[in-house]
Amino acid sequence: MNPLLGIILKVASTLVFSMMGASIKLVGSRYPTGEIMFFRAFFTLIPLMSWLAYRHEISTVHETSHFWGHVRRNLVGATGMFCGFVGLTNLPLPDATAIGYAGPLLTVVFAAVLLKEVVRLYRWSAVLIGLIGVVLMLLPHMSASIIKEARNGGPALGALASLGGAACTAFAVIEVRRLSQSETTATIVFYFSIVCSTLALISLLWGWRVPTLADGAILVGTGIFGGMGQILLTASYRHAGVSTLAPFDYTSMIWALTLGYLLFGERPLEIVLVGAVVVISAGLFVIWREHQLGLVRRVEEKTARPRVA
């Protein structure tokens, strides 16, 4: 274990994923979302397969004992990716990033409902406060005619899509928890890339645009960044525990604010930043509470073991 190296890798992964988001936003208004999804999913295989070849694991990456679990996780994940891309295209980068922070809070809700995990008052309170923060972030993009505005695209559509993407991500996390009990991370990512690429390719029937050379490089870059981010993320957990690394997910807001300002001249509204702070604070409390409960469980397991004479 090397916690410092794990933290560095984790922060690097948030930077690379933020660069992926910025790349999607650069071309999002010029190409169909399905086409962007294909490039993001398919070209992720380049760094992924290169990494597996380096680790001599490429021959076993396809092996799985839970095929339908992958299908279920990937259908939800693909829907979340689609919604996330719509959000990035129609919202400032920091706003879309901040709304995405609702995902970990919704994971707590889904874990209680679907996995029957025991969630007590402290975490329910954090989730409720965090969701109030989400409402604050959504307010600038909402109005009484939100459905009508969403049909016409723009911020209302982006806000709803980002929230929907966060919900799909939370559900996908539950499925990944189930799969990770028997499947490797590489196998989970491999099938996600294959299924998403296939689903996105179907959108070719509704028309794609032939990208320019520059746009093509950016589109390919979204996949490369996605694959690199996944590798860095996976590597970080080899050097530090989940509870140590989880708070550093929120460094993505730093990158989103920086890239949003430098590339798009975006300045998030104060109420969005306030909402983001509320959501991040609630998320950090949930992480801390999970860590404390983990310590209690380990103590209980040790004291419950029978002594060997």
C-alpha positions as CSV (number, residue, x, y, z in Angstrom):
1,M,0.0,0.0,0.0
2,N,1.2,3.5,-0.9
3,P,-1.6,6.0,-0.1
4,L,0.3,9.0,-1.6
5,L,0.7,7.3,-4.9
6,G,-2.9,6.2,-4.8
7,I,-4.1,9.7,-4.2
8,I,-1.9,11.1,-7.1
9,L,-3.3,8.5,-9.5
10,K,-6.9,9.2,-8.3
11,V,-6.5,13.0,-8.8
12,A,-4.9,12.3,-12.2
13,S,-7.9,10.2,-13.2
14,T,-10.3,13.0,-12.3
15,L,-8.2,15.4,-14.5
16,V,-8.3,13.0,-17.4
17,F,-12.0,12.4,-17.1
18,S,-12.5,16.2,-16.9
19,M,-10.5,16.6,-20.1
20,M,-12.8,13.9,-21.7
21,G,-15.8,16.0,-20.7
22,A,-14.3,19.2,-22.1
23,S,-13.6,17.3,-25.4
24,I,-17.2,16.2,-25.6
25,K,-18.4,19.7,-25.0
26,L,-16.1,21.1,-27.7
27,V,-17.8,18.9,-30.4
28,G,-21.1,18.1,-28.8
29,S,-23.1,20.7,-30.7
30,R,-21.9,19.6,-34.1
31,Y,-22.4,15.8,-34.0
32,P,-25.2,13.5,-32.9
33,T,-24.9,12.2,-29.3
34,G,-25.0,8.6,-30.5
35,E,-22.0,9.3,-32.7
36,I,-20.0,10.8,-29.9
37,M,-20.9,7.8,-27.7
38,F,-19.5,5.5,-30.2
39,F,-16.2,7.3,-30.3
40,R,-16.1,7.5,-26.5
41,A,-16.8,3.8,-26.0
42,F,-15.0,2.2,-28.9
43,F,-11.7,4.1,-28.7
44,T,-11.5,3.4,-24.9
45,L,-10.5,-0.1,-26.0
46,I,-7.1,1.2,-27.3
47,P,-5.6,2.1,-23.9
48,L,-7.5,-0.6,-22.2
49,M,-6.2,-3.4,-24.4
50,S,-2.7,-2.0,-24.4
51,W,-2.8,-2.0,-20.6
52,L,-4.0,-5.6,-20.5
53,A,-1.4,-6.7,-23.0
54,Y,1.3,-5.1,-20.7
55,R,-0.2,-7.0,-17.8
56,H,-0.5,-10.3,-19.9
57,E,-4.2,-10.4,-19.1
58,I,-5.6,-9.8,-22.6
59,S,-6.5,-13.5,-23.2
60,T,-8.8,-13.7,-20.2
61,V,-10.5,-10.3,-20.3
62,H,-13.6,-11.8,-22.1
63,E,-14.2,-14.5,-19.5
64,T,-17.3,-14.0,-17.4
65,S,-19.8,-16.0,-15.4
66,H,-22.4,-13.2,-15.2
67,F,-23.1,-12.2,-18.8
68,W,-26.6,-10.9,-18.1
69,G,-25.3,-8.9,-15.2
70,H,-23.0,-7.2,-17.6
71,V,-25.9,-6.6,-20.0
72,R,-28.0,-5.1,-17.3
73,R,-25.2,-2.9,-16.0
74,N,-24.2,-1.8,-19.5
75,L,-27.8,-0.8,-20.6
76,V,-28.1,1.4,-17.6
77,G,-24.5,2.7,-18.1
78,A,-25.1,3.5,-21.7
79,T,-28.3,5.4,-20.9
80,G,-26.3,7.3,-18.2
81,M,-23.6,8.1,-20.7
82,F,-26.1,9.4,-23.2
83,C,-27.7,11.6,-20.6
84,G,-24.4,12.8,-19.4
85,F,-23.3,13.9,-22.9
86,V,-26.6,15.7,-23.4
87,G,-25.9,17.5,-20.2
88,L,-22.4,18.5,-21.1
89,T,-23.6,19.8,-24.5
90,N,-26.3,22.0,-23.0
91,L,-24.8,23.2,-19.7
92,P,-21.6,24.9,-18.6
93,L,-18.9,22.3,-17.7
94,P,-18.9,23.1,-14.0
95,D,-22.7,22.9,-13.7
96,A,-22.8,19.5,-15.4
97,T,-20.0,18.3,-13.2
98,A,-21.7,19.6,-10.0
99,I,-25.1,18.0,-10.8
100,G,-23.3,14.7,-11.4
101,Y,-22.3,14.7,-7.8
102,A,-25.8,13.7,-7.0
103,G,-24.8,10.2,-8.1
104,P,-23.0,9.1,-4.9
105,L,-26.0,10.3,-2.8
106,L,-28.5,8.4,-5.0
107,T,-26.2,5.3,-4.7
108,V,-27.0,5.3,-0.9
109,V,-30.8,5.3,-1.7
110,F,-30.5,2.5,-4.3
111,A,-28.2,0.4,-2.0
112,A,-30.9,0.6,0.7
113,V,-33.7,-0.3,-1.7
114,L,-32.0,-2.8,-4.0
115,L,-29.3,-4.3,-1.9
116,K,-31.2,-4.1,1.4
117,E,-28.2,-2.3,3.0
118,V,-29.0,-0.8,6.4
119,V,-28.9,3.0,6.1
120,R,-29.5,4.8,9.4
121,L,-30.5,8.4,10.3
122,Y,-27.0,10.0,9.8
123,R,-26.7,8.9,6.2
124,W,-30.3,9.6,5.3
125,S,-29.9,13.1,6.7
126,A,-26.8,13.6,4.6
127,V,-28.6,12.4,1.5
128,L,-31.6,14.7,2.2
129,I,-29.3,17.7,2.7
130,G,-27.3,16.8,-0.4
131,L,-30.5,16.6,-2.5
132,I,-31.4,20.1,-1.3
133,G,-28.0,21.2,-2.7
134,V,-28.9,19.5,-6.0
135,V,-32.2,21.5,-6.1
136,L,-30.1,24.7,-5.6
137,M,-27.9,23.8,-8.6
138,L,-31.0,23.1,-10.8
139,L,-32.9,26.3,-9.9
140,P,-31.0,28.6,-12.4
141,H,-31.9,26.2,-15.2
142,M,-35.5,25.7,-14.3
143,S,-38.8,27.5,-14.7
144,A,-42.5,26.9,-14.6
145,S,-42.4,25.7,-18.3
146,I,-39.5,23.4,-17.7
147,I,-40.9,20.5,-19.9
148,K,-41.5,22.9,-22.8
149,E,-38.0,24.4,-22.4
150,A,-36.4,20.9,-22.3
151,R,-38.1,20.0,-25.6
152,N,-36.3,23.0,-27.2
153,G,-33.0,22.0,-25.8
154,G,-30.7,24.4,-23.8
155,P,-30.0,24.6,-20.0
156,A,-33.3,23.0,-18.9
157,L,-32.7,19.9,-21.0
158,G,-29.1,19.8,-19.9
159,A,-30.0,20.0,-16.2
160,L,-32.6,17.2,-16.5
161,A,-30.3,15.1,-18.6
162,S,-27.4,15.5,-16.1
163,L,-29.6,14.5,-13.2
164,G,-30.9,11.5,-15.1
165,G,-27.3,10.6,-15.9
166,A,-26.4,10.8,-12.2
167,A,-29.3,8.5,-11.4
168,C,-28.2,6.0,-14.0
169,T,-24.6,6.2,-12.7
170,A,-25.8,5.5,-9.2
171,F,-27.8,2.4,-10.4
172,A,-24.8,1.2,-12.4
173,V,-22.6,1.4,-9.3
174,I,-25.0,-1.0,-7.6
175,E,-24.6,-3.4,-10.5
176,V,-20.8,-3.0,-10.5
177,R,-20.8,-3.9,-6.8
178,R,-22.6,-7.1,-7.6
179,L,-20.3,-7.9,-10.6
180,S,-17.1,-7.0,-8.8
181,Q,-17.6,-10.0,-6.4
182,S,-16.7,-12.3,-9.2
183,E,-15.5,-10.2,-12.2
184,T,-12.3,-8.2,-12.7
185,T,-12.4,-4.5,-13.3
186,A,-10.9,-5.0,-16.8
187,T,-13.7,-7.4,-17.7
188,I,-16.4,-5.0,-16.5
189,V,-14.8,-2.1,-18.5
190,F,-14.3,-4.3,-21.6
191,Y,-17.9,-5.4,-21.8
192,F,-19.1,-1.8,-21.1
193,S,-17.1,-0.6,-24.1
194,I,-18.3,-3.3,-26.3
195,V,-22.0,-3.0,-25.5
196,C,-21.9,0.9,-25.6
197,S,-20.1,0.8,-28.9
198,T,-22.7,-1.6,-30.3
199,L,-25.7,0.4,-29.0
200,A,-24.2,3.7,-30.2
201,L,-23.5,2.2,-33.7
202,I,-27.2,1.6,-34.1
203,S,-27.7,5.4,-34.1
204,L,-25.9,5.4,-37.5
205,L,-29.4,4.6,-38.9
206,W,-30.6,8.1,-37.9
207,G,-27.6,9.8,-39.6
208,W,-24.1,10.7,-38.6
209,R,-21.9,13.5,-39.7
210,V,-18.4,12.8,-41.2
211,P,-16.1,14.6,-38.8
212,T,-13.4,17.0,-39.9
213,L,-9.8,16.0,-39.3
214,A,-9.6,18.2,-36.2
215,D,-13.0,17.1,-34.8
216,G,-12.1,13.5,-35.6
217,A,-9.0,13.8,-33.4
218,I,-11.1,15.3,-30.6
219,L,-13.7,12.5,-30.9
220,V,-11.0,9.8,-30.8
221,G,-9.5,11.7,-27.9
222,T,-12.7,11.3,-25.8
223,G,-12.2,7.5,-26.0
224,I,-8.5,7.7,-25.2
225,F,-9.1,10.0,-22.2
226,G,-11.9,7.7,-21.0
227,G,-9.7,4.6,-21.2
228,M,-6.7,6.4,-19.6
229,G,-9.0,7.7,-16.8
230,Q,-10.3,4.2,-16.1
231,I,-6.8,2.7,-16.0
232,L,-5.6,5.4,-13.6
233,L,-8.7,5.0,-11.4
234,T,-8.1,1.2,-11.3
235,A,-4.5,1.6,-10.5
236,S,-5.2,4.1,-7.7
237,Y,-7.2,1.4,-5.8
238,R,-4.2,-0.9,-5.9
239,H,-2.3,1.5,-3.6
240,A,-5.0,3.0,-1.3
241,G,-8.4,2.1,0.2
242,V,-11.7,3.3,-1.1
243,S,-12.3,5.5,2.0
244,T,-9.0,7.2,1.5
245,L,-9.5,7.9,-2.2
246,A,-13.2,8.7,-2.3
247,P,-13.0,12.4,-1.2
248,F,-10.6,13.1,-4.1
249,D,-13.5,12.5,-6.5
250,Y,-14.5,16.1,-5.9
251,T,-11.2,17.5,-7.3
252,S,-13.0,17.1,-10.6
253,M,-14.8,20.4,-9.7
254,I,-11.4,22.2,-9.7
255,W,-10.6,20.9,-13.2
256,A,-14.1,21.6,-14.5
257,L,-13.9,25.2,-13.3
258,T,-10.5,25.7,-14.8
259,L,-11.2,24.0,-18.2
260,G,-14.7,25.7,-18.3
261,Y,-13.1,29.1,-17.9
262,L,-10.1,28.6,-20.2
263,L,-11.8,26.8,-23.0
264,F,-15.4,28.2,-22.9
265,G,-15.2,31.4,-20.8
266,E,-17.7,29.9,-18.4
267,R,-18.4,31.5,-15.0
268,P,-20.8,29.4,-12.9
269,L,-23.5,31.2,-11.0
270,E,-23.0,31.7,-7.2
271,I,-26.1,29.6,-6.4
272,V,-24.7,26.7,-8.4
273,L,-21.4,26.9,-6.5
274,V,-23.3,27.1,-3.2
275,G,-25.3,24.0,-4.2
276,A,-22.1,22.2,-5.2
277,V,-20.6,22.9,-1.8
278,V,-23.7,21.5,-0.1
279,V,-23.7,18.4,-2.2
280,I,-19.9,17.9,-1.8
281,S,-20.2,18.3,2.0
282,A,-23.0,15.8,2.2
283,G,-21.0,13.4,0.0
284,L,-17.9,13.7,2.2
285,F,-20.1,13.1,5.3
286,V,-21.4,9.9,3.7
287,I,-17.9,8.8,2.9
288,W,-16.8,9.5,6.5
289,R,-19.8,7.6,7.9
290,E,-19.1,4.6,5.6
291,H,-15.5,4.6,6.9
292,Q,-16.6,4.7,10.5
293,L,-19.1,1.9,10.0
294,G,-16.4,-0.1,8.3
295,L,-14.1,0.3,11.3
296,V,-17.0,-0.9,13.6
297,R,-17.7,-3.9,11.4
298,R,-14.0,-5.0,11.5
299,V,-13.9,-4.7,15.3
300,E,-17.1,-6.8,15.6
301,E,-15.7,-9.4,13.2
302,K,-12.5,-9.7,15.3
303,T,-14.3,-10.0,18.6
304,A,-16.7,-12.5,17.2
305,R,-13.9,-14.9,16.1
306,P,-13.5,-17.9,18.4
307,R,-10.2,-18.1,20.2
308,V,-7.9,-20.9,19.3
309,A,-6.6,-22.8,22.3
